[in-house]
Amino acid sequence: MRGYTNSIRSFFNFSKKELNGIFFLFLLILIILAGPWFYRKLSKQQVYDLETFKLEASNFKHSGIRVFKLNEKKEALKAEYFEFDPNSIGQKEWKKLGFSIKQIRVINNYIAKGGKFYKKEDLKKIYSISETQYALVEPYIRIAATYTSNKFVKDEKQGKSATFNNRIPLPLLELNSADSLSLLNVRGIGPAFASRIIRFRDRLGGFYTKEQLKEVYGLDSLKYSQIQGRFSIDAGLIQKINLNTAGFEQLKKHPYLTYKQMNAILQYRQQHGYFQSIEDLNKVAILNKEIIRKIEPYFTFLPHDQ
């Protein structure tokens, strides 16, 4: 028993060096545990003023609105206003009217998805166009009759929607005398197509059949089927060339003849004399029946002195 007691005493018997180590260990633990309490007591808690933050945020927001309105006014001052149909003008015309690239993209997406402007106020539906901007362009908007001939309207008396099925036929547009503004009234023809049709017609001297529209650059069979019913042709307005007096400069404007074919015609006339009729062109070896058929409406064979 005494031996057991002595062993326990020897276990709890520390040297002076060991006691110093234990003391410093307890001191270190005490400091670590008390550290957070001292930190909270000594540090000052930061107080956030929510009302001040809200005021600063509001000022920032309104400053952005003021900048936007200022930029909008600057764009309006630079804009050039003219009469236009929002269904048919292109990016260049929208930009001239003071619209931004983003606004033009939104408008083009709307039209590409089948959207149409049936009345002036429809332009206000484009979310990127402000009331101020709409007010500036509104007096210049001209909606073609094409877009209003078969739209749904509200029957106020019956209180239900109705459709005008008895459409009034639109007048045909004579293709050889129409100007570009008249062509813009045809659904499916924008400024680019109108310009190409006019240029091609001027080179030809006029259209003798509506199918020639398919030869206009970019105007495919689908587009032709959409617009051909709106046109008529007066072949009497074709400007013909006298093949017995025409020179190379006059012939080279015609799109149906190549340079070699023009030279061959002039060489044949120089060697054999004046052409008497379209049949004489069969004697020019480089011309085949298809080419002769296409150019026949554009040439006359009057004597030199007529």
C-alpha positions in Angstrom: 0.0 0.0 0.0 2.8 2.3 0.9 4.5 1.5 -2.3 1.4 2.4 -4.3 1.1 5.8 -2.5 4.7 6.6 -3.2 4.2 5.9 -6.9 1.2 8.3 -7.1 3.2 11.0 -5.3 6.1 10.6 -7.7 3.7 11.1 -10.6 2.4 14.5 -9.3 5.8 15.6 -8.1 7.0 18.3 -10.5 10.3 20.0 -10.7 10.6 23.8 -10.5 11.3 23.9 -14.3 8.2 21.8 -15.0 6.0 24.0 -12.8 7.2 27.1 -14.7 6.2 25.5 -18.0 2.7 24.6 -16.7 2.2 28.1 -15.5 3.1 29.7 -18.8 0.9 27.2 -20.7 -2.1 28.2 -18.6 -1.3 31.9 -19.1 -1.2 31.4 -22.8 -4.5 29.6 -22.8 -6.1 32.3 -20.7 -4.8 35.0 -23.2 -6.2 33.1 -26.2 -9.6 32.7 -24.5 -9.8 36.3 -23.4 -8.6 37.7 -26.8 -12.1 38.0 -28.5 -13.6 39.7 -25.4 -10.9 42.3 -25.3 -11.2 42.8 -29.2 -15.0 43.5 -28.9 -14.4 45.9 -26.0 -11.6 47.9 -27.7 -12.9 48.0 -31.3 -15.6 50.5 -32.3 -18.6 49.0 -34.2 -19.1 50.6 -37.6 -22.6 52.0 -38.1 -24.0 52.2 -41.6 -26.4 55.0 -42.5 -29.0 53.4 -44.8 -30.8 56.7 -45.5 -27.5 58.2 -46.8 -26.9 55.2 -49.0 -30.4 55.4 -50.5 -29.9 59.1 -51.2 -26.6 58.5 -52.9 -28.1 55.7 -55.0 -31.0 57.9 -56.0 -28.7 60.7 -57.1 -26.6 58.3 -59.2 -29.8 56.9 -60.9 -31.1 60.4 -61.7 -27.7 61.5 -62.9 -27.8 58.6 -65.4 -31.2 59.6 -66.6 -30.1 63.2 -67.0 -27.1 62.0 -69.1 -29.4 59.8 -71.2 -31.8 62.7 -71.9 -28.9 65.0 -72.7 -27.6 62.5 -75.2 -31.1 62.1 -76.6 -31.4 65.9 -77.1 -28.0 66.0 -78.8 -29.0 63.2 -81.2 -32.3 65.0 -81.9 -30.4 68.2 -82.8 -28.2 66.2 -85.3 -31.2 64.4 -86.8 -32.5 65.1 -90.3 -36.2 64.7 -90.6 -38.1 63.6 -93.8 -41.3 61.8 -94.7 -40.8 58.0 -94.2 -42.6 54.7 -94.0 -41.3 52.7 -91.0 -42.2 49.5 -92.8 -39.8 50.1 -95.7 -36.8 52.3 -94.8 -33.4 50.9 -94.0 -30.7 51.4 -91.4 -29.2 54.4 -93.2 -32.6 56.3 -93.1 -33.3 55.4 -89.5 -29.8 56.7 -88.5 -30.5 59.9 -90.4 -33.6 60.3 -88.3 -31.6 60.2 -85.1 -32.1 56.6 -84.1 -29.2 54.8 -82.4 -27.8 51.5 -83.6 -29.5 49.7 -80.7 -32.9 51.2 -81.5 -32.5 50.3 -85.2 -31.6 46.7 -84.2 -34.8 46.4 -82.1 -36.9 47.8 -85.0 -35.3 45.4 -87.5 -35.9 42.4 -85.2 -39.5 43.4 -84.9 -40.0 43.6 -88.7 -38.0 40.4 -89.3 -40.4 38.5 -87.0 -43.4 39.6 -89.1 -44.2 42.8 -87.2 -45.8 45.7 -89.2 -46.6 49.3 -88.5 -50.3 49.8 -89.4 -50.6 53.3 -87.9 -48.3 56.0 -86.6 -48.8 55.0 -83.0 -47.5 51.5 -83.6 -44.0 52.9 -83.6 -44.5 53.8 -79.9 -44.7 50.1 -79.1 -41.0 49.8 -79.7 -39.8 49.8 -76.2 -36.4 51.6 -77.0 -38.1 54.6 -78.5 -38.9 57.3 -76.0 -42.0 59.6 -76.0 -39.7 62.6 -76.8 -38.2 60.8 -79.8 -41.6 59.6 -81.1 -43.0 63.2 -80.8 -40.1 64.5 -83.0 -40.7 62.0 -85.9 -44.5 61.5 -85.7 -45.3 64.4 -88.1 -43.1 62.8 -90.8 -44.5 59.2 -90.6 -46.4 58.1 -93.7 -47.9 54.6 -93.6 -48.5 53.1 -97.1 -52.0 52.0 -97.9 -50.8 48.5 -98.4 -50.4 48.0 -94.7 -53.8 49.3 -93.7 -56.0 47.6 -96.3 -56.7 44.3 -94.4 -56.1 44.9 -90.7 -58.2 44.0 -87.7 -60.2 46.9 -86.2 -62.5 47.3 -83.1 -66.2 47.5 -83.8 -67.2 49.9 -81.1 -70.9 49.4 -81.7 -70.9 45.6 -81.4 -68.0 45.5 -78.9 -66.1 42.8 -80.8 -63.3 42.5 -83.3 -64.1 42.5 -87.0 -62.1 42.1 -90.2 -62.6 43.9 -93.5 -62.7 41.0 -95.9 -64.1 43.1 -98.8 -60.7 44.6 -99.6 -60.5 47.5 -102.0 -58.2 46.5 -104.8 -55.0 48.5 -104.8 -54.3 50.3 -108.1 -51.6 48.8 -110.3 -48.3 50.6 -110.6 -47.0 51.1 -114.1 -43.4 49.8 -113.9 -41.8 51.9 -116.7 -42.9 55.2 -115.3 -42.9 54.6 -111.5 -40.4 56.5 -109.4 -38.6 55.2 -106.4 -41.0 56.8 -104.0 -43.9 55.0 -105.7 -42.1 51.7 -105.5 -41.7 52.1 -101.8 -45.5 51.9 -101.5 -45.4 48.2 -102.7 -45.2 45.8 -99.8 -41.9 44.0 -99.9 -39.9 46.7 -101.7 -37.5 48.8 -99.5 -35.2 51.6 -100.6 -32.5 49.1 -101.7 -34.8 47.1 -104.1 -36.4 50.3 -105.3 -33.0 51.8 -106.3 -31.9 48.5 -108.0 -35.2 48.3 -110.0 -34.8 51.9 -111.2 -31.2 51.4 -112.2 -31.8 48.2 -114.1 -34.8 49.7 -115.9 -32.7 52.7 -117.0 -30.0 50.4 -118.4 -32.6 48.3 -120.2 -34.6 51.2 -121.5 -37.7 49.9 -119.9 -39.4 46.6 -119.0 -41.4 44.7 -121.6 -42.5 41.9 -119.2 -42.8 41.7 -115.5 -40.7 38.5 -115.4 -37.6 40.8 -116.1 -37.9 41.8 -112.4 -36.3 38.5 -111.6 -33.1 39.8 -113.2 -32.8 42.5 -110.6 -30.0 41.7 -108.2 -31.3 40.1 -105.0 -34.9 39.8 -106.2 -35.6 36.1 -106.2 -38.6 34.0 -107.3 -40.2 34.3 -103.9 -39.9 38.0 -103.8 -41.2 38.3 -107.4 -44.3 36.2 -106.6 -45.1 38.6 -103.7 -44.8 41.8 -105.7 -45.6 41.0 -109.4 -49.4 41.4 -108.9 -48.9 45.1 -108.0 -47.4 46.0 -111.4 -48.5 46.7 -115.0 -46.3 47.2 -118.0 -46.6 49.8 -120.8 -44.2 48.6 -123.4 -44.8 51.7 -125.4 -42.6 53.6 -122.9 -39.5 51.5 -123.8 -36.7 53.7 -125.0 -35.4 52.0 -128.1 -32.0 52.2 -129.8 -31.6 52.6 -133.5 -29.1 49.8 -134.4 -28.2 51.6 -137.7 -26.9 54.7 -135.9 -25.8 53.5 -132.4 -22.2 53.6 -131.5 -20.3 51.5 -129.0 -20.9 54.0 -126.1 -24.6 53.7 -126.6 -24.7 49.9 -126.9 -22.4 49.2 -123.9 -25.1 50.5 -121.5 -27.4 47.6 -122.4 -27.2 44.7 -119.9 -28.1 42.0 -122.5 -25.1 42.4 -124.7 -21.4 41.6 -124.0 -18.5 43.6 -125.4 -17.8 40.9 -128.0 -21.4 40.9 -129.2 -21.5 44.7 -129.5 -18.3 44.7 -131.5 -19.6 42.0 -133.8 -22.8 44.0 -134.5 -20.8 47.1 -135.3 -18.3 45.2 -137.5 -21.2 43.5 -139.4 -22.9 46.9 -140.0 -19.6 48.4 -141.2 -19.0 45.5 -143.7 -22.6 44.8 -144.9 -24.5 48.1 -144.5 -27.6 48.9 -142.5 -29.7 46.3 -140.8 -33.2 46.0 -142.4 -34.9 44.0 -139.6 -34.3 41.8 -136.6 -33.8 38.9 -138.9 -30.5 40.4 -140.1 -29.0 39.8 -136.6 -29.2 36.1 -137.3 -26.3 36.7 -139.7 -24.1 37.8 -136.9 -22.4 34.6 -135.9 -21.8 35.4 -132.3 -25.5 36.1 -131.6 -27.8 33.1 -130.8 -31.6 33.0 -131.0 -32.0 33.5 -127.2 -30.0 36.7 -127.2 -31.8 38.0 -130.3 -35.2 37.3 -128.7 -34.2 39.2 -125.5 -32.9 42.3 -127.3 -35.6 42.5 -130.0 -37.9 44.9 -128.0 -35.0 47.4 -127.5 -33.8 48.0 -131.1 -35.2 49.7 -134.2 -33.8 49.5 -137.7 -34.5 52.9 -139.1 -32.4 54.2 -142.0 -29.5 56.4 -141.2 -31.3 59.6 -142.1 -34.4 59.0 -140.0 
